[in-house]
Amino acid sequence: MARNKNTAALLHHRMEHRPKSSPHITPRQREILRLVALGHTNREIAASLDISVRTVEVHRFNLMRRLNVRNVAQLLRQALQQHLLPRNFGNK
């Protein structure tokens, strides 16, 4: 009985201390995130990807909702922390 409790305690400890996995984002969301991180406007992103500005807005909204953030600064910080962008992104 004690062995089962130890096993359960160990499993619980591992589950609580495991690294959080990055949220799944689509390839298109990842591309839009990259362009946002480079400082492009919604209009510039739409033109470069040949999609509507509204589509860019929807992708950005979904990214921000998925990462539970309210502005672009928080979006970029979360993206870096969750390894959705490379650590050295934007460094020259």
DAURJO-V933115 format. One record per backbone hydrogen bond with DSSP energy under -1.0 kcal/mol. NH is the residue of the N-H (numbers start at 0). CO is the residue of the C=O. If there is no record, write none. Layout:
# DAURJO-V933115
NH:CO / NH:CO
This chain:
# DAURJO-V933115
4:0 / 5:1 / 6:2 / 7:3 / 8:4 / 9:5 / 10:6 / 11:7 / 12:8 / 13:9 / 14:10 / 15:11 / 16:12 / 29:25 / 30:26 / 31:27 / 32:28 / 33:29 / 34:30 / 35:31 / 36:32 / 37:33 / 38:35 / 39:34 / 44:40 / 45:41 / 46:42 / 47:43 / 48:44 / 50:45 / 55:51 / 56:52 / 57:53 / 58:54 / 59:55 / 60:56 / 61:57 / 62:58 / 63:59 / 64:60 / 65:61 / 66:62 / 68:63 / 74:70 / 75:71 / 76:72 / 77:73 / 78:74 / 79:75 / 80:76 / 81:77 / 82:79 / 83:78 / 84:78 / 88:85 / 90:87
